[in-house]
Amino acid sequence: MPKLEPGQWAFVTGASSGIGECFAYELAKKGVNLILLGRDPQALERVTMGVEQESKVRFETLHCDLTRELDRAVSILQEFDVDLLVNNAGIGVYGEFLAADFSRYREMIGLNIVALTELSFHAGKRMIEKGQGGIINIGSLAGFFPLSNFAVYAATKAYVYSLSLALWAEWRKHNVHVLYVAPGSTETKFFERSRNGARRPKGSPGVMKPEDVVREAILAYERNRIICIPGWRNRLLPFFGRRFFPDWMVAWFAKRYH
């Protein structure tokens, strides 16, 4: 049974805002030391100041763009005896497939798939050698469905879902746990960034606070769960969607009404 304990080390990507920032605060409350990675140096500094004010954990920060400096991140990861890897960094592109410049898809695949996979490879190898550890991969509800207008993003998260469950099955005998977390709509900057700055409509139903997503994820990890879908409304979507509707119908529905 995985357990987060004081003195352990966690490596958190995408830690400068949103879900990654909340992981930093929640893990610090448990006494877990932190390596925080983010692209925005000012936001990352704000997070570390908050961690420093609320706890006495040790922490390191790494200003790094995983799509361009992945080798540097791997090098830092290997310098520490990391007990938990939180693969949170990710981006999305909303709109019809041919409407975006392909460079944006290349960047998304590099971050959502390549960086996550390589960090998992190196962290997992070390954890298996010492016989303990864990990885929390932040996916999305989109990973369960073929979503028109979110085609590449949903596909990257489907990859993360498949990889996470496969690694869980391979590594459980080594006492290394892998958890896939599938948040739905969350109060982060993801909505605006994926839609070129368009703001989420006020009063949008079912939007969760990132703090609640992270608390559920940590609880699921410590309870040895394999999949965590934060929020009871969100849990209904894969259950009914996959149970009663074929994938082609989900894709058609998403295109027609989204």
N, C-alpha and C positions, 0 to 999 in steps of 0.2 A: 504494500500500500504506500504510494508516494506521500511524503510529508515534507512540508516546507518548514525549515528550522532556522533559528538565529545562527548567523555565521556562514550560511551557505551563500553561493554567488549565483546571480541571475543575469543573463545577457538579454536585453530587451531592445528590439529594433522598432523604429518608428516611435521613439519615446518622447518626442518633443511636443506632442499634443494628443488629444482624444483618448482612445483606448490604451495606447502605449503609455501615455502620461499617467493614466489611472493605475496601470499595472505597477509603475514605479512607486506610487504612493502606497498602494495596498501591500506590495511586497516589503516595502520599508517598514510598514507597521508590524510585520511578522519578524523583523530583524534580519531580513535577507539583504546581503550586500548587492550592489547594483553596478552593472556596466550598461550605460544608457547610450544608445546610438540614435542619431537624428540628423536630418539635413539642414535644419534651421538652427544656427548657433545661438541666436538670441532666445528663441523659444526653449532650446535645450538648457540654457543657463537659468532661465526662469524655473524650469522643472527641478533642476538640481538645487536651487535655492530653497524651493518648497520642501524638497526631501530633507535637506539639511536642517531646516527649521523644525520639522515634525519628528525627526528620528536621529539616532546616532550611528546609523549604518555607514559603512565605507562605500564609496562610490567612485566610479570613473566615468568620464564622458568621452564620446567619440563623435565628432562632427564629420559625417561621412555620407556620401551618396552611393548607395549599394549598386546602382546601375553602372557606376563608373569606377568605384573603388572597392569592389568586393574583396579583392586580395588583401587589402589593408584591414578590412573588418575580420576576415578569417584569421589573419595574423594576431590581432588583438584577442580574438576568441580563444586562440590556442595558448595565449600567455597565462590564462586564468584557469583554475579548476572549477569550471562552470557546472552547477548542479541543475540549472533550469535554463533552457533557451525559449524565449518567447518571440516567435516569428510573427510580428505584428505589422511591419512595414508593408504597404501595398497601395496601389493606385488603380483607378478605374477610368474608363472613357465611355461616356454615354452618347448614343446616337446610332444611326444606321452605319453598318460596317464600312461602306465605301466613302462615308462622309468625312472621316478623320484622316489625317496624314499618317502613313504607315509607321513613321518614326515613333508615334505615340504608342502604337501597339507593341513595337519592339521594346520600348522602355518598360511597358507594363509586364510583358512576358519576362523581361530581365529581372524585374523586381519581384513580381508575384510568384514566379516559378524558379528561375535560375538561382537567385540569391537565397531564397528559402531552402531550396534543395541542397545547395552547397554548404550553407551554415548547418543544416540538419546532419549532413554527412560527417562533417568534422566534429561537431558536438557529440553526435551519437557514437562515433568511434571512441572518443575519450570516455564517455559515460559507460560504455560496455566494458572497457578495460578496467574501470574501477568498480563495476558491478552495481551502479545506481545512477539515477538522474532522470530527467524528463524533458519533454518538448511540448510546448503549447503552440499549435499552429492556428492563427486567426484566419478563418475562411469567411464564409458568408452564406446566408440562405440562398443566394444566387447559385451557389455551387451544386445545389440539388436539382436545378432546372435549366433547360436551354432557353435563354432569355433573349428575345429579339430586342434590338437597340442596346443590349449590354452583352453582345455575343462573345467577345474575346474575354471580357472580365469574368463572365459566368464560367467560361471554359477554364480560365486559370484557377478559379476556386474549385471547380470540379476536380482538377488535377490535385490540388492541395488536399481535398477530401479523400481521394483515392490513395494518395501517397501516405497520408497520416494513418489510415486504417491498416495499410500494408505494413508500415513500419511498426505499428503497435503489435501486430501479430508476430513479426520477426523478432522484436526486441524484448517482449515481455518475459521471456525465459532468462534474460540478463538483468532483470529488475530495472529496466528502463521503460518509462511510461510515455505514451504519446497521446495527446488529447487534441481533437479537432473541435474548434469553437466556431459556430455559425451564427453570428449576430444578424439581426434584421436591421431595419432603419434605426440609426443611432445618432445622437446629437454630437456629431463631429464635423470636421471640415470636408469630409469625403463627398457629400452631396454637391457642394459648390465646386469643388475641384474637378469632379467627373463631368460636370455640366458647364464648364467654362465660366464659372462665377455666378451662375443662376442660383438664386436663393430658394431654399425650401419654403413652400407655402406655410404661413402661420397656422398653428392648430392642426398640423398633419397628425392623423391618428396612429397609434402604435409605435411612436418614436421613443426609444429607450435612452436613458442617461448612460454615458460610458462607464460611470462608477458602478452601476447596477450590472452591466454586462461583465465587468471584470470580477466583481464579487461572485457572481454565479460561476464564472469560469474557474476561479481559484477553488471554490468549493467543489466543483466537479472534478478538478484535478486531484484534490486530496481525497476524494471518494473513489478514485480509480475509475472514473467514467471514461468512455472512449469518445463519445460525442456530447457536446454541450450546445444546446440551442437556447440562449437566454430569452426569457419572456414566454409566458404561456400562450399568448396569441401567435407568436412566431413558431412555437412547436406544433401548432395545428396545421400550418401550411404544408410542410413536407408530408405529414401524415395523410391528410386528405388529398393533397395534390398528386402525390405519387401513387396513392392507393386507388383513386377513382378516375384519374385522367391520364391518357397516354402522353408521352413527351411531345409528340407533334401538336397535340391540342394545347398544351401549355405554351409552346412557342407561338402558336397562332394567337392565343388569347393575349399573351404579353405584347405582341405587336399591335393588336387591334385596340387594346384598352390602356396601353402604357404611354 
